[in-house]
Amino acid sequence: MEKEDMKIVIVGHVDHGKSTLIGRLFFDTDSLPKEKKREIESICKDKGKDVEFAFVMDHLEEERDQGITIDTAQTFFKTKKRNYVIIDAPGHKEFLKNMITGASQAEVAILIVDGHEGVQEQTRRHAYILSFLGIEQVIVVINKMDLVEYSEEIFENVKEKLLSFLKKINIKSSYVIPISSKQGDNVSKKSKSIDWYKGKTILESLDTFYKQEASNNKPLRFPVQDVYKIDDKRITVGKVESGMLEVGEEIVFLPTKKKTKIKSIEVFEKKKGKAESGESVGITTTESIFIERGEIVCKASESVKLSDEFKAEVFCMSKKPIKTNEEITLRCTTQEVKCSIKRVLRKINSSTLKIINEDVNELKETETGEVIIKTKKPVVIEKFKEIPELGRFVFVRNSNTVAGGIVREVI
């Protein structure tokens, strides 16, 4: 039986040991190709040092940059239960952008904190983004315990401060684990040096989490990515974001409101009777109608509201502030439309959670705003809590992603 995959992301301050932890996970689970493992051990030996686990990541990064074999975004480690795909999150901007656009949907997050340095501004900001994106399965690891002589007092102190912040942003960490990625304490094996900790290791903790269920029972949303003409067939391709496609079903393309029936569902020249949530497929229709990228396929029998105004939470990632009434491009799945922030209702500092009362007509870098957005034309948009795939969006200015957002209410 084929093992399931679960996507995880490891976030935290840049120097708190993310690369070392990833390298250790690969090594301890024998997930690196044998020749790669030998090569890294040999290089480290030549340099007269023990295996540097961060070097594993550097080595893979180097290969990725040269276009060779391993892409770290698709590299996985394995346990007896499942395969874990590590989504690379180089910084909060890239992480948020990837997560919002749906390029990488993490099901579990590991938030890493250096036990010696404690909670930093970037720790809090990354935690805020996890909350913002609705990631509920979270493990906190307090790393570099070897540098603080495996002190239980220091661990408890860092743990208390971090959990106090996480509570404010509605994150309930399932586990808080004292580790040393470098020494291997509590990563895959219980630590003899941390005998006061009686809980699970990282691998044991990960295996207790659940896979997200496909959104098959939700209303159909199939954003059109492209339309191909092959021989005399027009094939409309996209990804089923929620619900199911079935041959013979009457569908409507929004916002154009064109109706037709599904004639066939195709994947790599094979035909199938239905397609579930998460599948990328092509469809042909009984009528020959003109369809463009950005239209959304829904069931004709379901009531779908088109909207040009909604309330959202927006995280600004631009050095240049985003001002109210500034024309900007909104992208939600394959939809792209001009819009503007009509009003900023409230804005907060994403690392201190303090409400900001000045410059309320703009959002500055790393500020989060509760805003009202007005689009130039109606779009298919949903509350993030109901259909997340249609409740995430980005703002684009001059081809650069400058903000990520979550739809809170459709007006």
C-alpha positions, 0 to 999 in steps of 0.5 A: 500500500502506498504511503500518504504524503503530508506537507509540513513547513518549518518556520522561525528566526533565520538563525535558530537552526531550521537547516540543521533540523531539516538535515538531521531529519533527512539523516536520521530517517535514511531519506537521503540517497546512500551516495549523497549521504556518503558524499556529505560525510566524506566532505565533512570528514575532509574538513575535519569535522563531524557531519554538519547537518546544516551542510546537508541543506546547503548541499541540496540548495547548491544542487537545486540552484544548478538544476541538479536532481534534488529540489528541496521544496519536493524533498521528503523524509519518511516514517513508518506511517507516511512521507513528509514533504518539506515546503521550503520557507526561506523568509516570511515574504516568500512563505506567505506568498507561496502559501496564499497562492496555493503553491504550497499548502502546509498541513503541519508547521514546526515553529523553531526557537533557539533556547539560548536566544529565546523568542525573537521578533521574526519568531512572533511574525512567523507564528502570526502568519501561521495563525493568519493562514489557519494552520492548526497543527503546530509543533513548537521545538526549542532548539540548541538545548545543548548550548544551555546545558539542557536546562529545564529552567531555561526551557520552561522560561522560553516555553512560557513566553512563547505560549503566552504569545501563541494564545493571543493569536489563537494557536494551540501548540500540540507539542513543545519539545526541547531538542538539539538538532546538532546532537540529535536530542528528541528529533528521532530518538529520545534524549538521554541528556534531557531525561526530565522531558517525558514527552514525544520526539518530533517524529512521534509527534508528527505521526499523531497528526491527521491528513486534511480531508479533500473538500469533495462535499463543498460546492464545486469551484473549478478555476480555469487555468487555460483552454487548449484546442487539440484537433477539433476539441476545446479542452478547458483545464484547471484544478478542482479546488472544491467539490466534484466534477462529473460527466453529464453535470450542468455547469455554469462559467462565472462571471460570464454566466455561460451554461453547458454540460460536461461532455468528458473529463480527461487526464493525460489522454485518459477519460474518467467519469468524475474528478475530486477536489485537488485533482488537475484535469481537463474538461470538454463541454457539450456546447462549443462556447468561448471560455477564458482563463480566470473564469470559475466553473460552478454547478448550475444547480448551486446558488453562487454569489458574485461580489465586488466588495468584501472584508479581508485581513491583509498582510503587507509585504511591500517596502512602499505602503499600500494606500487606500484608493490606490489601484492594485491587482488582486489575484485569487486562484486564476482570477485577476482583477483591478481593485482598491482598499476602500477603507482600513478598519483596523491595523496591527503590528504583526509581531507585537499585536499592538493596534496602530492608530497613525497613518490609517489610510495606508498599510506599511511593511509587516503591518496587518490590516482589517480592510474593505476591498472594492473590485472593478468587476465582480469575482467569485470569492468565498469566506476563507473559513468556508472554502479556503481555496477561494478565500485567499488572494494576493495583491500585485503591483508592477508584477511584484506580490506586495500583500497576501490576504484572507477573505473574512466576509463577503459583502 
